[in-house]
Amino acid sequence: MAHSEHNRIKNKGSFVLVLFGAFLFISAVLFLEPGSDIGKVAIILGFVIGGIGFFLGFKKRNPSQ
């Protein structure tokens, strides 16, 4: 069916980056301790990696922009 093919995820690499970024962002709570910068770095990396994955997925869907 054409409709089910339309709904498939075509770029799995960007989807994995978004999931990994979300995992880092959510798991950063485990590393948040007073005097430790690891949790802050995990939050920032989660945003950066997820943003890169979202951007790559968006560019694959809309190559003209």
Protein Blocks (a to p, Z undefined) as FASTA:
>chain_A
ZZlmmmpcfblmlmmmmmmmmmmmmmmmmmmcghiaklmmmmmmmmmmmmmmmmmmmmmm
mmmZZ
